[in-house]
């Protein structure tokens, strides 16, 4: 499958992460980016300033897309994905003397505000002497990343004392005539030449780290400030936040959620979104191969046309699962994911590699797809656990208590399992905390509908919902298929479809 030189992609369905695809494709990345995802338009909406997604849901891809988007003509895009920026702020305020986390969030917001204005002034400094004066007063002008580090270090040295407390001089600086005049001058240019600043945050969070939570909460509040005051003037600040930690930030670090969190964009993918993305990648890969595809045009908005041309001829309409039961191929593969692009890419690439080794590529329906899926389950489950191991320390050990559990059970069974984990928890153990953990990670869901005739269970999992999934003693619960191998789940003949109650999924639940 070494078609890199001809097709761009190293693997048939793309790389498992945006960073890897950028490394492989380099300046050709825009040519292989599927720009018809609904999230592209929604992320660029002027009202959108918080974008929330779990690991592998496409947050980084969106930050890169802003560099070549076409909605805002002539726009400048700055992608801030520098862990050391967070690390520098955390190092300074980590031992802060604030009695109230609310005060810390409000003060750290000012650091973000000055940092963002510094980036804006740096971009437009060559156009106006007033803007240039503000840029020079804040730090040296230069390339974005080098400039960003220098300015941040300067801000932290000038305006944060040895105890991690923000000095009042920072507020004075933000209110100074130099900054005020530069803001007014910048707006004259951003109306015609907008600027998009995308700030990505950590993927892994320790919710007990008050400083880390405060820094992220303050970024959300700062993005809200810019959105309210400057989005209609061509300044667009987009804060990307990990969905793994977002509920905890809302609960414990944001003082007024209705004020600071407005219309967040959740990267919750639907079947049509996913099959469109995966088919596009495969289509681009196959374009450079011989024999070529037997058709010239695909209607990417037509789900049936995509399935008929880019799915069924390769994957087949049916797959026999590991228990010998026939299932529709797309729902079968999709139910072994938590509806994230990265997970589907990993599964489909492993199917393709297996077919290549068997000299069957691209006829995936001629290999044991069920075994290729099972081979990936451990890695997919481990990635979910890894993304939560700071939020729930020792999570990998804790969930082993579910080993050899039945695939379906009453909610009170979770209390029996929880008791076996009491000595593993670092802190915060309770029966309810165990339920919260397995629901939040998407390991355990709640049965919505069970068909004895079809042998299908439709279940709700938290990662598809707007709010928390509450598991009561009387609820029928199921374990997510992606964790079957990891937990050696005892199966009973049912097929679990972990899809939400949404019209886009109805066709998969036949």
Number of C-alpha atoms within 10 A of each C-alpha: 14 10 15 15 11 13 19 21 24 19 23 27 25 25 20 18 18 20 13 13 20 16 11 18 18 12 9 12 18 16 11 17 16 15 15 14 15 11 20 18 13 15 22 19 14 18 19 21 29 26 23 22 24 22 22 23 23 20 21 20 17 21 25 20 20 23 16 15 18 10 12 16 11 14 21 19 20 21 20 17 17 15 11 11 16 15 12 15 22 20 15 19 25 19 14 20 12 15 8 8 19 16 14 24 26 20 20 24 23 19 24 21 18 21 18 19 20 24 22 23 27 24 22 21 20 12 13 14 13 20 27 19 16 23 25 14 13 23 19 14 22 12 11 15 15 11 17 23 17 16 21 21 15 14 19 19 12 13 17 22 14 11 13 20 19 25 14 11 12 19 15 10 15 16 11 12 12 16 23 16 14 23 17 12 18 26 17 12 16 23 16 14 18 21 25 23 21 26 21 20 21 15 17 16 20 16 17 11 13 19 23 21 24 27 26 25 27 26 27 25 28 26 27 24 17 19 22 14 10 17 23 16 18 22 24 25 26 27 25 26 25 21 19 22 23 18 14 14 20 16 11 15 23 24 18 11 13 10 10 20 16 13 12 15 18 19 22 19 19 17 18 19 19 18 21 22 22 21 20 22 21 20 18 18 23 20 14 16 13 7 8 10 14 7 7 7 9 14 11 16 12 11 14 13 14 19 20 14 18 20 20 17 14 17 22 17 15 16 21 15 19 13 10 10 12 12 15 16 21 19 19 23 17 22 18 25 22 29 23 20 21 21 24 25 23 22 24 25 20 20 26 26 19 19 21 16 10 12 12 15 18 17 17 23 20 15 19 16 26 18 13 19 21 18 15 19 20 16 16 22 25 13 14 19 19 19 20 22 16 16 19 22 16 16 21 16 12 21 19 16 17 21 16 15 20 18 22 22 17 15 20 17 15 23 15 13 20 20 14 13 19 16 10 13 16 11 10 11 15 15 17 15 13 22 21 17 18 20 21 20 20 22 24 29 28 26 20 16 14 16 11 9 6 10 12 17 21 20 23 23 26 20 23 21 12 9 9 14 20 15 21 15 12 11 16 20 26 25 26 25 24 24 23 23 17 19 19 15 19 14 14 11 12 16 21 22 23 30 25 19 15 8 9 13 16 11 9 16 12 8
